[in-house]
Amino acid sequence: ALPQILKGCGIKYFLTTKLSWNESNKFPHDTFLWRGIDGTEVLIHFNITHSYADAAALINAEKSICHKDVTDMKLLSYGFGDGGGGPSFSMQEYAERVKDMACLPEARVTTVSGFMRRLEKTAKNPPAFSGEVYLELHRGTLTQMHDIKKSNRLLEKGIRQLELLEVMAGREHSDTGREALDTLLVNQFHDILPGTCIEDAHKVAIYQNYRAA
């Protein structure tokens, strides 16, 4: 149902790198149309991450393209992702130097939106894929950090009870409710809720959730 939901929200494109990480079956496309249950289609592209934007990265990106009869474009996202901080000075310097270097694929610095707009205009008969776009990785993401799950649930229940009381009293949402909701949503970030975040973030999230609850 996601293609229909995305289009209904005005979202034309879907970009991800994770589907290329499948551990069991290699996904057959990297640029394609995802067709939803009602026939709605959304353009999808699998980009490359954890890259340095140097000559080797350009060569590997070119080799990874699944169907060059559809497009010869590949988005290479360089920078320090999980570590934060984005691209370093040396990465940006590499990206500038390899743009028009002989014997390397042509490269241009762009934005994700700019890349997807160009891909939409230039891709030739992208294949359509119907069904679940499923990542064969991170399956069974449970946690041993039960304090995270417990405090998250306590805060969810507390916010619901507060909303019920405010409705019964004929009042609008209070500042306390908004602050609690903000705390809840921040601490439902995908590395915090399953307990896979770093230790400092884990401690701060537990403290914030219990305090808000």
Accessible surface in RSA format (square Angstrom, percent):
REM  Atomic radii and reference values for relative SASA: ProtOr
REM  Chains: A
REM  Algorithm: Lee & Richards
REM  Probe-radius: 1.40
REM  Slices: 20
REM RES _ NUM      All-atoms   Total-Side   Main-Chain    Non-polar    All polar
REM                ABS   REL    ABS   REL    ABS   REL    ABS   REL    ABS   REL
RES ALA A   1    67.41  62.0  39.29  60.6  28.12  64.0  39.29  55.3  28.12  74.5
RES LEU A   2    90.37  50.3  89.54  64.1   0.82   2.1  89.54  62.9   0.82   2.2
RES PRO A   3     0.92   0.7   0.92   0.8   0.00   0.0   0.92   0.8   0.00   0.0
RES GLN A   4    82.08  45.9  78.70  57.5   3.38   8.1  16.83  35.8  65.25  49.5
RES ILE A   5    95.99  54.6  89.26  66.5   6.73  16.2  95.42  68.7   0.57   1.6
RES LEU A   6    25.22  14.0  24.96  17.9   0.26   0.6  25.22  17.7   0.00   0.0
RES LYS A   7    89.21  43.5  73.84  45.3  15.37  36.6  40.84  36.8  48.37  51.5
RES GLY A   8    71.70  88.4   0.00   N/A  71.70  88.4  36.88 101.2  34.82  78.0
RES CYS A   9    92.79  70.2  57.11  63.7  35.68  83.8  21.02  53.2  71.77  77.4
RES GLY A  10    61.31  75.6   0.00   N/A  61.31  75.6  34.64  95.1  26.67  59.7
RES ILE A  11    78.86  44.9  75.52  56.3   3.34   8.0  78.86  56.8   0.00   0.0
RES LYS A  12   103.89  50.7  97.57  59.9   6.32  15.1  59.50  53.6  44.40  47.3
RES TYR A  13    41.05  19.2  30.80  17.5  10.24  26.7  30.43  22.9  10.62  13.1
RES PHE A  14    65.50  32.8  63.02  39.0   2.47   6.4  65.50  39.7   0.00   0.0
RES LEU A  15    51.56  28.7  25.41  18.2  26.15  65.7  25.41  17.8  26.15  70.4
RES THR A  16    22.31  15.9  15.12  15.3   7.19  17.1  11.38  15.3  10.93  16.5
RES THR A  17    20.83  14.8  18.61  18.9   2.22   5.3  15.72  21.1   5.11   7.7
RES LYS A  18    71.79  35.0  71.79  44.0   0.00   0.0  46.56  41.9  25.23  26.9
RES LEU A  19    12.83   7.1  12.74   9.1   0.09   0.2  12.74   8.9   0.09   0.2
RES SER A  20    68.25  57.7  33.34  44.5  34.91  80.4  33.41  71.1  34.84  48.8
RES TRP A  21    90.40  36.3  74.47  36.0  15.93  37.4  67.51  36.0  22.89  37.1
RES ASN A  22    28.30  19.5   5.96   5.8  22.34  53.8   1.26   3.0  27.04  26.1
RES GLU A  23   108.41  62.2  67.46  51.0  40.95  97.5  33.06  63.9  75.35  61.5
RES SER A  24    72.24  61.0  34.38  45.9  37.87  87.2  25.82  55.0  46.43  65.0
RES ASN A  25    94.48  65.2  90.10  87.1   4.38  10.6  27.92  67.2  66.56  64.3
RES LYS A  26   171.59  83.7 141.20  86.6  30.39  72.4 106.46  95.8  65.13  69.4
RES PHE A  27    18.65   9.3  12.78   7.9   5.87  15.3  14.71   8.9   3.94  11.3
RES PRO A  28    71.60  52.2  56.12  51.2  15.47  56.2  66.36  54.8   5.23  32.5
RES HIS A  29    30.05  16.4  28.73  20.0   1.32   3.4  18.99  19.6  11.07  12.9
RES ASP A  30     6.73   4.7   6.73   6.7   0.00   0.0   3.39   8.0   3.35   3.3
RES THR A  31     2.93   2.1   1.78   1.8   1.15   2.7   1.41   1.9   1.52   2.3
RES PHE A  32     0.00   0.0   0.00   0.0   0.00   0.0   0.00   0.0   0.00   0.0
RES LEU A  33    41.76  23.3  41.76  29.9   0.00   0.0  41.76  29.3   0.00   0.0
RES TRP A  34    17.43   7.0  17.43   8.4   0.00   0.0  15.64   8.3   1.79   2.9
RES ARG A  35    96.44  40.5  93.67  47.7   2.77   6.6  20.16  27.6  76.28  46.2
RES GLY A  36    10.90  13.4   0.00   N/A  10.90  13.4   4.29  11.8   6.62  14.8
RES ILE A  37   148.34  84.4 108.21  80.6  40.13  96.7 116.79  84.1  31.55  85.6
RES ASP A  38    79.63  55.8  39.45  39.3  40.18  95.0  36.49  85.9  43.14  43.0
RES GLY A  39    42.38  52.3   0.00   N/A  42.38  52.3  24.57  67.4  17.81  39.9
RES THR A  40    31.43  22.4  22.52  22.8   8.92  21.3  16.88  22.7  14.55  22.0
RES GLU A  41    49.66  28.5  41.93  31.7   7.73  18.4  12.86  24.9  36.80  30.0
RES VAL A  42     0.60   0.4   0.00   0.0   0.60   1.4   0.60   0.5   0.00   0.0
RES LEU A  43    12.14   6.8   9.96   7.1   2.18   5.5   9.96   7.0   2.18   5.9
RES ILE A  44     0.08   0.0   0.08   0.1   0.00   0.0   0.08   0.1   0.00   0.0
RES HIS A  45     0.13   0.1   0.13   0.1   0.00   0.0   0.13   0.1   0.00   0.0
RES PHE A  46     3.17   1.6   3.17   2.0   0.00   0.0   3.17   1.9   0.00   0.0
RES ASN A  47    11.78   8.1   9.73   9.4   2.05   4.9   0.00   0.0  11.78  11.4
RES ILE A  48    44.52  25.3  42.82  31.9   1.69   4.1  44.52  32.1   0.00   0.0
RES THR A  49    41.74  29.7  31.29  31.7  10.45  24.9  28.72  38.6  13.02  19.7
RES HIS A  50   128.53  70.2  91.42  63.5  37.10  94.9  66.64  68.7  61.88  72.0
RES SER A  51    14.32  12.1   3.97   5.3  10.35  23.8  12.06  25.7   2.26   3.2
RES TYR A  52    86.24  40.3  83.10  47.3   3.14   8.2  59.22  44.5  27.02  33.3
RES ALA A  53     5.01   4.6   4.48   6.9   0.53   1.2   4.88   6.9   0.12   0.3
RES ASP A  54    36.78  25.8  36.78  36.6   0.00   0.0   4.92  11.6  31.86  31.8
RES ALA A  55    36.58  33.6  35.50  54.8   1.08   2.5  35.50  50.0   1.08   2.9
RES ALA A  56    58.86  54.1  51.59  79.6   7.27  16.5  56.25  79.2   2.62   6.9
RES ALA A  57    14.82  13.6   6.92  10.7   7.91  18.0  13.02  18.3   1.80   4.8
RES LEU A  58    19.44  10.8  18.29  13.1   1.15   2.9  18.48  13.0   0.97   2.6
RES ILE A  59    65.97  37.5  65.62  48.9   0.34   0.8  65.97  47.5   0.00   0.0
RES ASN A  60    89.70  61.9  85.03  82.2   4.67  11.2  24.14  58.1  65.55  63.4
RES ALA A  61     6.32   5.8   6.32   9.8   0.00   0.0   6.32   8.9   0.00   0.0
RES GLU A  62    60.29  34.6  57.32  43.4   2.97   7.1  22.16  42.9  38.13  31.1
RES LYS A  63   149.91  73.1 121.41  74.5  28.49  67.8  75.47  67.9  74.44  79.3
RES SER A  64    46.87  39.6  27.39  36.5  19.49  44.9  38.76  82.5   8.11  11.4
RES ILE A  65    14.51   8.3   2.92   2.2  11.59  27.9   2.92   2.1  11.59  31.5
RES CYS A  66    42.69  32.3  10.60  11.8  32.09  75.4  10.34  26.2  32.35  34.9
RES HIS A  67    63.27  34.6  59.15  41.1   4.12  10.5  44.70  46.1  18.57  21.6
RES LYS A  68   107.22  52.3  84.39  51.8  22.83  54.4  59.80  53.8  47.42  50.5
RES ASP A  69   114.54  80.2  89.37  89.0  25.16  59.5  52.53 123.6  62.01  61.8
RES VAL A  70    12.12   8.0  10.07   9.1   2.04   4.9  10.57   9.2   1.55   4.2
RES THR A  71    10.34   7.4   2.83   2.9   7.52  17.9   8.91  12.0   1.44   2.2
RES ASP A  72   111.62  78.2  92.50  92.1  19.11  45.2  27.90  65.7  83.72  83.5
RES MET A  73    27.84  14.4  22.95  15.2   4.89  11.6  25.14  21.4   2.70   3.6
RES LYS A  74    36.33  17.7  12.76   7.8  23.57  56.1   4.63   4.2  31.69  33.8
RES LEU A  75    16.88   9.4  16.27  11.6   0.62   1.5  16.88  11.9   0.00   0.0
RES LEU A  76    26.16  14.6  12.17   8.7  13.99  35.2  12.17   8.5  13.99  37.7
RES SER A  77    38.96  32.9  29.02  38.7   9.95  22.9  31.40  66.9   7.56  10.6
RES TYR A  78    56.51  26.4  38.29  21.8  18.22  47.4  26.66  20.0  29.85  36.8
RES GLY A  79    12.89  15.9   0.00   N/A  12.89  15.9   4.97  13.6   7.91  17.7
RES PHE A  80   108.65  54.4 102.16  63.3   6.50  16.9 105.84  64.2   2.82   8.1
RES GLY A  81    55.92  69.0   0.00   N/A  55.92  69.0  37.47 102.8  18.45  41.3
RES ASP A  82   145.41 101.9 105.88 105.4  39.54  93.5  42.18  99.3 103.24 103.0
RES GLY A  83    73.78  91.0   0.00   N/A  73.78  91.0  36.08  99.0  37.70  84.4
RES GLY A  84    40.54  50.0   0.00   N/A  40.54  50.0  33.12  90.9   7.42  16.6
RES GLY A  85    83.71 103.2   0.00   N/A  83.71 103.2  43.08 118.2  40.63  91.0
RES GLY A  86    29.43  36.3   0.00   N/A  29.43  36.3  23.31  64.0   6.12  13.7
RES PRO A  87    60.23  43.9  48.22  44.0  12.01  43.7  48.22  39.8  12.01  74.7
RES SER A  88    35.78  30.2  25.96  34.6   9.82  22.6  35.05  74.6   0.73   1.0
RES PHE A  89   162.84  81.5 154.85  95.9   7.99  20.8 155.35  94.2   7.49  21.4
RES SER A  90    45.97  38.8  41.55  55.5   4.42  10.2  37.39  79.6   8.58  12.0
RES MET A  91     3.90   2.0   3.90   2.6   0.00   0.0   3.90   3.3   0.00   0.0
RES GLN A  92    86.92  48.6  85.55  62.5   1.37   3.3  20.06  42.7  66.86  50.7
RES GLU A  93    62.78  36.0  60.71  45.9   2.07   4.9  20.53  39.7  42.25  34.5
RES TYR A  94    98.14  45.8  97.64  55.6   0.50   1.3  49.46  37.2  48.68  60.0
RES ALA A  95     8.42   7.7   5.50   8.5   2.92   6.6   7.01   9.9   1.41   3.7
RES GLU A  96    94.90  54.5  82.54  62.4  12.36  29.4  39.66  76.7  55.23  45.1
RES ARG A  97   159.63  67.0 139.05  70.9  20.58  49.0  46.01  62.9 113.62  68.9
RES VAL A  98     6.20   4.1   6.19   5.6   0.01   0.0   6.19   5.4   0.01   0.0
RES LYS A  99    56.10  27.4  55.78  34.2   0.33   0.8  15.95  14.4  40.15  42.8
RES ASP A 100   108.86  76.3  72.35  72.0  36.50  86.3  43.69 102.8  65.17  65.0
RES MET A 101    91.02  47.1  77.95  51.6  13.07  31.1  62.71  53.3  28.31  37.5
RES ALA A 102    84.43  77.6  61.28  94.6  23.16  52.7  72.50 102.1  11.93  31.6
RES CYS A 103   134.98 102.1  86.21  96.2  48.77 114.6  45.77 116.0  89.21  96.2
RES LEU A 104    30.37  16.9  10.90   7.8  19.47  48.9  13.04   9.2  17.33  46.6
RES PRO A 105    41.04  29.9  28.42  25.9  12.62  45.9  39.60  32.7   1.44   9.0
RES GLU A 106   131.43  75.5  96.50  73.0  34.92  83.1  40.30  77.9  91.13  74.4
RES ALA A 107    19.28  17.7  13.49  20.8   5.79  13.2  19.28  27.1   0.00   0.0
RES ARG A 108   121.67  51.1  96.35  49.1  25.32  60.3  48.40  66.1  73.27  44.4
RES VAL A 109    85.19  56.1  54.80  49.6  30.39  73.2  59.35  51.6  25.83  70.1
RES THR A 110    69.16  49.2  34.31  34.8  34.85  83.1  30.81  41.4  38.35  58.0
RES THR A 111    89.04  63.3  82.90  84.0   6.14  14.6  81.17 109.0   7.87  11.9
RES VAL A 112    73.52  48.4  68.82  62.3   4.70  11.3  68.82  59.8   4.70  12.8
RES SER A 113    60.85  51.4  57.15  76.3   3.71   8.5  19.52  41.6  41.33  57.9
RES GLY A 114    19.77  24.4   0.00   N/A  19.77  24.4  13.45  36.9   6.33  14.2
RES PHE A 115    12.53   6.3  10.47   6.5   2.06   5.4  12.53   7.6   0.00   0.0
RES MET A 116     2.43   1.3   2.43   1.6   0.00   0.0   2.43   2.1   0.00   0.0
RES ARG A 117   128.20  53.8 127.94  65.2   0.26   0.6  47.33  64.7  80.87  49.0
RES ARG A 118   133.70  56.1 130.28  66.4   3.42   8.1  40.54  55.4  93.16  56.5
RES LEU A 119     0.00   0.0   0.00   0.0   0.00   0.0   0.00   0.0   0.00   0.0
RES GLU A 120    83.10  47.7  62.45  47.2  20.66  49.2  26.79  51.8  56.32  46.0
RES LYS A 121   175.54  85.6 137.40  84.3  38.14  90.8  87.80  79.0  87.73  93.4
RES THR A 122    67.43  48.0  52.33  53.0  15.10  36.0  57.56  77.3   9.87  14.9
RES ALA A 123    18.99  17.5   2.06   3.2  16.93  38.5   2.06   2.9  16.93  44.8
RES LYS A 124   144.96  70.7 137.78  84.5   7.17  17.1  84.77  76.3  60.19  64.1
RES ASN A 125   140.43  96.8 116.79 112.9  23.64  56.9  34.63  83.3 105.80 102.3
RES PRO A 126    30.93  22.5  20.63  18.8  10.31  37.5  20.63  17.0  10.31  64.1
RES PRO A 127    36.52  26.6  25.75  23.5  10.78  39.2  36.52  30.2   0.00   0.0
RES ALA A 128    42.80  39.4  11.82  18.2  30.98  70.5  11.85  16.7  30.96  82.0
RES PHE A 129    48.18  24.1  46.28  28.7   1.90   5.0  48.18  29.2   0.00   0.0
RES SER A 130    72.81  61.5  49.47  66.0  23.34  53.8  39.67  84.5  33.14  46.4
RES GLY A 131    45.89  56.6   0.00   N/A  45.89  56.6  37.34 102.5   8.55  19.1
RES GLU A 132   147.92  84.9 132.29 100.1  15.64  37.2  54.41 105.2  93.51  76.3
RES VAL A 133    24.30  16.0   2.64   2.4  21.66  52.2   2.64   2.3  21.66  58.7
RES TYR A 134   118.95  55.5 111.24  63.3   7.72  20.1  97.11  73.0  21.85  26.9
RES LEU A 135    32.98  18.4  27.19  19.5   5.79  14.6  27.19  19.1   5.79  15.6
RES GLU A 136    22.67  13.0  22.67  17.1   0.00   0.0   1.21   2.3  21.45  17.5
RES LEU A 137    49.23  27.4  45.15  32.3   4.09  10.3  45.18  31.7   4.05  10.9
RES HIS A 138    96.68  52.8  74.08  51.5  22.60  57.8  63.67  65.6  33.01  38.4
RES ARG A 139   117.33  49.3  84.81  43.2  32.53  77.4  45.75  62.5  71.59  43.4
RES GLY A 140    65.02  80.2   0.00   N/A  65.02  80.2  34.27  94.0  30.75  68.9
RES THR A 141    84.25  59.9  62.63  63.5  21.61  51.5  39.00  52.4  45.25  68.4
RES LEU A 142   151.09  84.1 133.48  95.5  17.61  44.3 134.71  94.6  16.38  44.1
RES THR A 143    41.29  29.4   5.96   6.0  35.33  84.2  14.84  19.9  26.45  40.0
RES GLN A 144   150.68  84.3 123.49  90.2  27.19  64.7  50.59 107.7 100.09  75.9
RES MET A 145    69.78  36.1  65.93  43.6   3.85   9.2  54.11  46.0  15.68  20.8
RES HIS A 146   128.66  70.3 125.47  87.2   3.19   8.2  96.31  99.3  32.35  37.6
RES ASP A 147    54.58  38.2  54.19  53.9   0.39   0.9   3.38   8.0  51.19  51.1
RES ILE A 148     1.06   0.6   1.06   0.8   0.00   0.0   1.06   0.8   0.00   0.0
RES LYS A 149    86.91  42.4  83.00  50.9   3.90   9.3  55.36  49.8  31.55  33.6
RES LYS A 150   118.18  57.7 109.34  67.1   8.83  21.0  62.48  56.2  55.70  59.3
RES SER A 151     0.25   0.2   0.00   0.0   0.25   0.6   0.19   0.4   0.06   0.1
RES ASN A 152    13.28   9.2  13.28  12.8   0.00   0.0   0.42   1.0  12.87  12.4
RES ARG A 153   133.03  55.9 133.03  67.8   0.00   0.0  50.18  68.6  82.85  50.2
RES LEU A 154    71.06  39.6  67.18  48.1   3.88   9.8  67.20  47.2   3.86  10.4
RES LEU A 155     1.43   0.8   1.43   1.0   0.00   0.0   1.43   1.0   0.00   0.0
RES GLU A 156    51.22  29.4  44.03  33.3   7.19  17.1  14.53  28.1  36.69  30.0
RES LYS A 157    99.09  48.3  96.80  59.4   2.29   5.5  45.01  40.5  54.08  57.6
RES GLY A 158    24.06  29.7   0.00   N/A  24.06  29.7  18.67  51.2   5.39  12.1
RES ILE A 159    16.06   9.1  14.58  10.9   1.48   3.6  15.57  11.2   0.49   1.3
RES ARG A 160   153.65  64.5 152.16  77.6   1.50   3.6  52.35  71.5 101.30  61.4
RES GLN A 161   101.76  56.9 100.36  73.3   1.41   3.3  30.33  64.6  71.43  54.2
RES LEU A 162    50.91  28.4  48.59  34.8   2.32   5.8  50.29  35.3   0.62   1.7
RES GLU A 163    66.70  38.3  66.02  49.9   0.68   1.6  15.86  30.7  50.84  41.5
RES LEU A 164    86.39  48.1  86.25  61.7   0.13   0.3  86.26  60.6   0.13   0.3
RES LEU A 165   112.23  62.5 108.97  78.0   3.26   8.2 109.32  76.8   2.91   7.8
RES GLU A 166     5.79   3.3   4.66   3.5   1.13   2.7   4.70   9.1   1.09   0.9
RES VAL A 167   113.63  74.8  98.93  89.6  14.69  35.4 102.40  89.0  11.22  30.4
RES MET A 168   157.64  81.6 117.76  77.9  39.88  95.0 107.41  91.3  50.23  66.6
RES ALA A 169    66.40  61.1  30.20  46.6  36.20  82.3  42.97  60.5  23.43  62.1
RES GLY A 170    69.55  85.8   0.00   N/A  69.55  85.8  35.16  96.5  34.39  77.0
RES ARG A 171   151.71  63.7 133.45  68.0  18.26  43.5  45.46  62.1 106.25  64.4
RES GLU A 172   151.16  86.8 135.46 102.5  15.70  37.4  61.12 118.2  90.05  73.5
RES HIS A 173   102.83  56.2  93.63  65.1   9.20  23.5  56.72  58.5  46.11  53.7
RES SER A 174    23.13  19.5  14.86  19.8   8.27  19.1  22.09  47.0   1.04   1.5
RES ASP A 175   101.21  70.9  95.72  95.3   5.49  13.0  27.90  65.7  73.31  73.1
RES THR A 176    89.79  63.9  87.93  89.1   1.87   4.4  52.26  70.2  37.53  56.7
RES GLY A 177     9.04  11.1   0.00   N/A   9.04  11.1   7.07  19.4   1.97   4.4
RES ARG A 178   120.97  50.8 117.40  59.8   3.58   8.5  57.87  79.1  63.11  38.2
RES GLU A 179   115.63  66.4 112.20  84.9   3.42   8.1  43.97  85.0  71.66  58.5
RES ALA A 180     8.42   7.7   6.69  10.3   1.73   3.9   7.76  10.9   0.65   1.7
RES LEU A 181    72.93  40.6  72.93  52.2   0.00   0.0  72.93  51.2   0.00   0.0
RES ASP A 182    88.42  61.9  86.29  85.9   2.13   5.0  25.48  60.0  62.94  62.8
RES THR A 183    31.03  22.1  25.38  25.7   5.65  13.5   6.67   9.0  24.36  36.8
RES LEU A 184    13.90   7.7  13.89   9.9   0.00   0.0  13.89   9.8   0.00   0.0
RES LEU A 185   104.13  58.0  91.47  65.4  12.66  31.8  91.86  64.5  12.27  33.0
RES VAL A 186    97.57  64.2  89.54  81.1   8.03  19.4  96.61  83.9   0.96   2.6
RES ASN A 187     4.25   2.9   3.19   3.1   1.05   2.5   0.30   0.7   3.94   3.8
RES GLN A 188    56.37  31.5  39.76  29.1  16.61  39.6  11.70  24.9  44.67  33.9
RES PHE A 189   107.82  53.9  98.68  61.1   9.13  23.8 107.71  65.3   0.11   0.3
RES HIS A 190   115.24  63.0 101.74  70.7  13.49  34.5  83.44  86.0  31.79  37.0
RES ASP A 191    51.63  36.2  51.63  51.4   0.00   0.0   5.38  12.7  46.25  46.1
RES ILE A 192    19.98  11.4  19.98  14.9   0.00   0.0  19.98  14.4   0.00   0.0
RES LEU A 193    46.42  25.9  46.42  33.2   0.00   0.0  46.42  32.6   0.00   0.0
RES PRO A 194    25.82  18.8  24.42  22.3   1.40   5.1  24.91  20.6   0.91   5.6
RES GLY A 195    11.77  14.5   0.00   N/A  11.77  14.5   0.00   0.0  11.77  26.4
RES THR A 196    90.01  64.0  59.08  59.9  30.93  73.7  63.24  84.9  26.77  40.5
RES CYS A 197    26.95  20.4   5.77   6.4  21.18  49.8  10.62  26.9  16.33  17.6
RES ILE A 198   130.89  74.5 122.08  91.0   8.81  21.2 129.55  93.3   1.33   3.6
RES GLU A 199   115.97  66.6 103.58  78.4  12.39  29.5  42.17  81.6  73.80  60.3
RES ASP A 200    98.85  69.2  96.05  95.6   2.80   6.6  26.37  62.1  72.48  72.3
RES ALA A 201    33.15  30.5  24.22  37.4   8.93  20.3  31.45  44.3   1.70   4.5
RES HIS A 202    27.49  15.0  27.49  19.1   0.00   0.0  17.87  18.4   9.62  11.2
RES LYS A 203   121.06  59.1 112.93  69.3   8.13  19.4  71.83  64.7  49.23  52.4
RES VAL A 204    78.95  52.0  76.46  69.2   2.49   6.0  78.95  68.6   0.01   0.0
RES ALA A 205     0.85   0.8   0.64   1.0   0.21   0.5   0.85   1.2   0.00   0.0
RES ILE A 206    30.04  17.1  30.04  22.4   0.00   0.0  30.04  21.6   0.00   0.0
RES TYR A 207   133.87  62.5 128.03  72.8   5.84  15.2 104.40  78.5  29.47  36.3
RES GLN A 208    69.66  39.0  66.20  48.4   3.46   8.2  16.58  35.3  53.08  40.3
RES ASN A 209     1.70   1.2   1.70   1.6   0.00   0.0   0.00   0.0   1.70   1.6
RES TYR A 210    90.61  42.3  75.78  43.1  14.84  38.6  67.63  50.8  22.98  28.3
RES ARG A 211   184.93  77.6 152.11  77.5  32.82  78.1  48.54  66.3 136.39  82.7
RES ALA A 212    37.12  34.1   6.88  10.6  30.24  68.8  18.02  25.4  19.10  50.6
RES ALA A 213    65.11  59.9  10.42  16.1  54.69 124.4  24.35  34.3  40.76 108.0
END  Absolute sums over single chains surface
CHAIN  1 A    13831.2      10959.5       2871.7       7927.2       5904.0
END  Absolute sums over all chains
TOTAL         13831.2      10959.5       2871.7       7927.2       5904.0
